[in-house]
């Protein structure tokens, strides 16, 4: 939190009821961390203490379940696998761009892989592809040629409605000696959430995503799809949207609303807010799920195109106390402005916006919007803030039943 002696001034430098109290306890997710090994030649293996009834917590916020907790999780997962006649389980991890990278295993090997993990070349997660040249940068770097291990977080196990007899589990990534992969976006997020918790706060957040659907112009002339939230356009392909929203719900990602957006073939999806890492997991699920559902309808979806269309991901968030009872951005006086805590948080976002932009837009093609020499002001991203002003990079909203929150549009 940035310390300010006066309110932040000037430019330049999603709505639903609050989740239930037990939501925070759900976010004490079950992850398995491989133990450091004496040799790097073999994959990590988790040694379980059969005499313990507790979970171990690491400094980075990863929970290591002991045998009773793990057995309970595995029993439930085995029931799900039998009920749905599952054949395959995907072990998924996010790369530097938030894109899913995975390995699928036959379902009967799942329990073994839960303990030992699944190996994957490190370069799959860290190398940056260049779609124009169909090449990968820095492919000769020695560290990129080594293996890393995908260790599943069992609380994220979900049957995928859009993939036949297949489930997925989101994984944390480790080196073969048991150290967390420091470049993992999920690890970075969990570490920051842990530090926030140490400071006495929790994060309630939700993503708002815009993406384009190609092949829709075959049904409706694309030139007519330019009126945001038009009811007729919202309903132009109900089977696709209904399957997507229903599928996301069954994977644990609750959609609060969806509508057509401002550009041809563009849709907007808003998620319900969640505490902790769940909001990021929901966004990760959408990015893969929407493409898989679209493929069934002979559509193609894209979160980035080079024609100037502005596909965005907006992070709506607020700080709460650790118990998730009180919004720290809201005062009880009914005044629609940020509290001192909220103003300090906003000041920190403004001060560190340049560094944050590197996390929001890591690739060269994404950096055009942040250039001072940008000729198109509509597509540029000035670091501004305001109350109920959707043109600002940091838009403060005090209305709605969730209370005060900040929308980060970097």
KABEL-V199428 format. One record per pair of residues at least 6 apart in sequence whose ideal C-beta (glycine too) atoms are under 6 Angstrom apart, sorted by the first residue. I is the first residue (numbers start at 1). GAP is how many residues later the second one is. If there is no record, write none. Layout:
i=I gap=GAP
i=I gap=GAP
This chain:
i=1 gap=343
i=1 gap=344
i=1 gap=347
i=2 gap=342
i=2 gap=345
i=2 gap=346
i=2 gap=349
i=4 gap=340
i=4 gap=343
i=7 gap=336
i=8 gap=335
i=8 gap=338
i=8 gap=339
i=11 gap=373
i=13 gap=337
i=13 gap=370
i=14 gap=192
i=14 gap=194
i=14 gap=242
i=14 gap=256
i=14 gap=302
i=15 gap=385
i=16 gap=240
i=16 gap=256
i=17 gap=384
i=23 gap=252
i=24 gap=251
i=24 gap=300
i=27 gap=248
i=27 gap=249
i=27 gap=251
i=29 gap=124
i=29 gap=126
i=30 gap=35
i=30 gap=43
i=30 gap=124
i=30 gap=125
i=31 gap=31
i=31 gap=32
i=31 gap=122
i=31 gap=141
i=32 gap=14
i=32 gap=119
i=33 gap=29
i=33 gap=31
i=34 gap=10
i=34 gap=115
i=34 gap=117
i=34 gap=140
i=34 gap=144
i=35 gap=12
i=35 gap=143
i=36 gap=141
i=36 gap=142
i=37 gap=140
i=40 gap=136
i=40 gap=137
i=43 gap=73
i=43 gap=74
i=43 gap=76
i=43 gap=106
i=44 gap=73
i=44 gap=105
i=44 gap=134
i=45 gap=71
i=46 gap=69
i=48 gap=19
i=49 gap=17
i=50 gap=17
i=52 gap=14
i=53 gap=15
i=55 gap=8
i=55 gap=10
i=55 gap=14
i=56 gap=8
i=57 gap=6
i=60 gap=120
i=60 gap=131
i=61 gap=129
i=61 gap=133
i=73 gap=81
i=77 gap=80
i=81 gap=26
i=84 gap=75
i=85 gap=80
i=86 gap=21
i=86 gap=79
i=86 gap=81
i=87 gap=20
i=87 gap=78
i=88 gap=16
i=88 gap=78
i=89 gap=16
i=89 gap=18
i=89 gap=21
i=89 gap=78
i=90 gap=12
i=90 gap=14
i=90 gap=78
i=91 gap=11
i=91 gap=12
i=91 gap=27
i=91 gap=59
i=91 gap=80
i=92 gap=8
i=92 gap=10
i=92 gap=76
i=92 gap=78
i=93 gap=8
i=93 gap=57
i=93 gap=78
i=93 gap=80
i=94 gap=91
i=94 gap=92
i=94 gap=190
i=95 gap=6
i=95 gap=30
i=96 gap=266
i=100 gap=188
i=101 gap=23
i=101 gap=24
i=103 gap=15
i=103 gap=17
i=105 gap=8
i=114 gap=38
i=117 gap=32
i=117 gap=33
i=117 gap=34
i=118 gap=32
i=119 gap=28
i=119 gap=30
i=120 gap=28
i=120 gap=30
i=122 gap=22
i=122 gap=24
i=122 gap=26
i=123 gap=21
i=126 gap=18
i=126 gap=57
i=127 gap=9
i=127 gap=17
i=128 gap=9
i=129 gap=7
i=147 gap=29
i=148 gap=25
i=148 gap=33
i=149 gap=25
i=150 gap=21
i=151 gap=20
i=151 gap=21
i=151 gap=23
i=152 gap=17
i=152 gap=19
i=153 gap=17
i=156 gap=13
i=156 gap=14
i=157 gap=12
i=158 gap=10
i=158 gap=93
i=159 gap=8
i=160 gap=6
i=160 gap=8
i=161 gap=86
i=161 gap=89
i=162 gap=85
i=162 gap=130
i=162 gap=131
i=170 gap=111
i=173 gap=8
i=173 gap=11
i=174 gap=6
i=180 gap=7
i=189 gap=91
i=190 gap=87
i=193 gap=83
i=200 gap=122
i=201 gap=118
i=202 gap=73
i=202 gap=118
i=202 gap=120
i=202 gap=122
i=204 gap=69
i=204 gap=71
i=204 gap=114
i=204 gap=116
i=205 gap=74
i=205 gap=112
i=206 gap=65
i=206 gap=67
i=206 gap=73
i=206 gap=110
i=207 gap=64
i=207 gap=76
i=207 gap=106
i=208 gap=62
i=208 gap=106
i=209 gap=60
i=209 gap=104
i=210 gap=51
i=210 gap=56
i=210 gap=58
i=210 gap=101
i=210 gap=102
i=211 gap=90
i=211 gap=92
i=211 gap=100
i=212 gap=53
i=212 gap=54
i=212 gap=90
i=213 gap=52
i=213 gap=86
i=213 gap=88
i=214 gap=86
i=215 gap=83
i=215 gap=84
i=216 gap=49
i=220 gap=16
i=222 gap=42
i=222 gap=43
i=225 gap=8
i=225 gap=39
i=225 gap=40
i=228 gap=33
i=228 gap=34
i=229 gap=30
i=230 gap=30
i=233 gap=27
i=234 gap=25
i=234 gap=26
i=240 gap=57
i=243 gap=50
i=244 gap=46
i=244 gap=49
i=245 gap=10
i=248 gap=7
i=251 gap=34
i=253 gap=29
i=253 gap=32
i=254 gap=18
i=255 gap=14
i=256 gap=14
i=256 gap=16
i=257 gap=13
i=258 gap=11
i=259 gap=9
i=261 gap=7
i=263 gap=46
i=271 gap=11
i=275 gap=49
i=290 gap=11
i=291 gap=10
i=294 gap=7
i=303 gap=8
i=304 gap=7
i=314 gap=93
i=314 gap=95
i=315 gap=93
i=316 gap=89
i=316 gap=91
i=318 gap=9
i=318 gap=11
i=318 gap=87
i=319 gap=9
i=320 gap=7
i=327 gap=76
i=328 gap=13
i=329 gap=9
i=329 gap=10
i=329 gap=13
i=329 gap=75
i=330 gap=73
i=330 gap=74
i=331 gap=8
i=336 gap=62
i=349 gap=45
i=353 gap=30
i=356 gap=54
i=357 gap=13
i=357 gap=53
i=360 gap=50
i=361 gap=6
i=369 gap=10
i=369 gap=11
i=369 gap=12
i=370 gap=11
i=374 gap=6
i=381 gap=12
i=383 gap=10
i=384 gap=8
i=384 gap=9
i=385 gap=7
i=385 gap=9
i=386 gap=6
i=387 gap=9
i=389 gap=6
i=393 gap=16
i=393 gap=17
i=394 gap=12
i=395 gap=12
i=396 gap=10
i=397 gap=8
i=398 gap=6
